[in-house]
Amino acid sequence: MKPYLIPLDEIRREHVVVNSRFIATLAPVFSTDEARAFISRIKNEFADASHNVPAYIIGGGNTLTEYFSDDGEPSGTSGRPALTVLRGSGMGDIAVVVTRYFGGTLLGTGGLVKAYTESTQLVVNAVGRGRRVPVHVAMAAIPYNLLERVRLMTARNQGEILGEDYAADITVTLQFPVESFEGFQNELRELSAGRLQAEVIESSEKIVKAN
């Protein structure tokens, strides 16, 4: 599946349109269950609001699930504009709820579309972007005299040391992007004349900030 960006954090932005108060809350979600739980939480938080309009995209690229609801607003004026902004962001695994407190003045169809579009754009433009990177967690037993060299090699290969256990040797727990792991292994073998190598104990995904 083609890599895609995801939001890093849950954020909220607010603005007022002709006395109506719009509060947009955006969050990363990684399943429809997570998305529904997020929507339910926001609806409970703003239970006294006139409308809580949700939209979400689960997955990314060509493999995705989309959803929106107008939550009582005129059809096509709220949920669909919010979803359109999410689509245009290039992000996946993303959900938004735009809460509206009616201010006593009807906005009309065009006004509603504009207000919900702008509200969603506020949070989409403000949120940090991340990407999911496949990683290996590995362990290696390192002689004390090689520890500093291994630390430098780890950093040079975009890795990080998760733990160091001191005994006869130092057992280091390391994490690397999958694409960088073999480079570290080659350096470790070269450093130790082939005596040392790291053993992969787990493979998973990590969310990192996109450049």
N, C-alpha and C positions, 0 to 999 in steps of 0.2 A: 504494500500500500504506500502511496506517495506520502512523504512527510508533510505535516501541516502544523501551523501555529495553534497554540492554545492560550487562554488567559492565565496569568500567573496567580492572580488573587481575586478575592471578592471585593468589589468596590461599589460605591454609591455616589450618585450626583443628583442634584435637584435644581429645577428652575420653575418659574411662574409664567404662565401664558394667559393673559386676560383674566387674571384673578384665580384661574385654576392652577393648583399646585401639582407638579409632576415630579415623582421621585423614581429614578431608575436605579435598579440594583442588578449587577451583573456578577456571575460567578462561573468558575470552571466546574463542569459536571462530566462524568465519564460513563454514565449509563442513563437509561430512561428512568430508572428508579431514583437515582441521585437527582435528576432533573425535577421529577415530581416532588421529591422531598424538599428541594430548594423552593419550588413554587409554593408549596403548602406552608413552609416556614414564613415566607414573605407575606402571604395572604393572612396568616395568623397575626403577624406583627402589625399589619395595617388593616385589621378586620373592619375598621370603621370607614375605610376609603370608599369612594364611589365606584372605582374599578381597580382591579389588579390584572394587568394585561401581560400574559406570558408568551415567550417564544424561546425555542432552543434548537440547537443542532448538535447531535451526538455523532461522533466520528468525524471524518474529513475526507477530502478528495472526492472520489467517486463512490465511497462507501459511507453513507450517512443516513441518519434519521432526523426528520424535521417535524416541528410542531409549533402551532400558534393558536391563540384564542383571542377573540375580541372582548370577552368577559363583559358582555352587555353593551359595549359601545356599538354604534352602527356598523354593519358588516363591511369589512375591508378597510376600516379607518384606523386600526390600532395594531392588532396582532400581526397582520401581514406587513405593514411598514416596518415594524420592529424586526421581523424575520428577514426582511430585505436588507436591512442594515447589517445584521449578523452575517448574512451571506457575503455581502460586499467587503466585510472585514478580512476575509481570508482565513479566519479562525474556525476551528472545530471544537467540539467538547465545551460548548458555551451556552449559557442560559441567561435570560434577562427577564425581569418583571418590572413593568412600568406602572407604578401606582399613581392614580389620579384622585385628587380631592377637588370635586367640582366647585368652581368659584362663583356660580350664579349666572354666568353668561355663556350661552351656547356658542361653540366655536365653528359649527358648520363642518361639513365633510372635509373640505380642503384644510380647514384649520386644525382638525383633529389629526389628519394624516401628517401635517407639518409638525405638530406638537409631539406626536409619538415618534416620528422619525428623528427629530432633534434630540429628544430625551435619550433615545437609544444611542445616538451618535456621541453624546456627551460621555457615556461610560465606555463605549468602544474605543474612542480616541484617547481616553485617559488610562486604560488598563495596560499593564505590562504584558509583553508577549513572551511565551516560552515555547519550547519544543520537547518532545519526548525522545529521549536518547536511549537505545539499548545498551546496557552495561553488564559487565562481568564483575562479580565479587570474587577475589582470589586470595589464597594464603600462600606464604612462603617462609621457610626457616632461613634466617640470614645470620651469618657470623657478625659479631659485634663490630669488627673492623670494617665491614662493608655497609653499615647502616646508613651513614651519611650519603654515600654514593647512591644507594637504592632510593633514598628520599629524593635526591636530585633527579634520578631517572624517572621516578614516578611523576613528578611535576612536569618533566619535559614531555611526557607522553599523555598529558591531560588527565592524569590519575590523581587520586587522593588516598592518603593513608587513613583507614578507619580505626585501626587499633594496633598497638604494639605490646606483645606479651613477652616479658623478659624471663628467660630461663638459661639453659646451657647455650642456646642460640636465642635469637629474637624472632618470634613468630609474628610476622606483620600481616594484617588484613588490609587488602587493597581493593580499590574500585576504579575501573577504567571504562571509558566508552569502548564498546566491542571493537570498533574500527582501530583503536589505538593499542589494544592489548598485545597483539603479536609483536609490535615494535618494542614494547617493554620486555616481553619474553626474550626477544633476540638480544637485547642489550644485557639482560640478566645472565644469559648463557655466556655471552662474550666476556662479561666481567668476571665470571666464576670458572672460566675455561670449561663450560658445559656441565658443571656439577650442580648448579642450582636452576630451578624453574618454579614458577608460580602455578598452583593448582586451582582451577576454577571450582568454586563451591556453590555458586548461585548465579543465575542470569535473570535479569529483570529489566525494568525501565526506570529512568530517572528524568525528572522534569528540570530542564536548565533554561536559564534566561537566554532569549534569542538576541543575537547581536544586531 
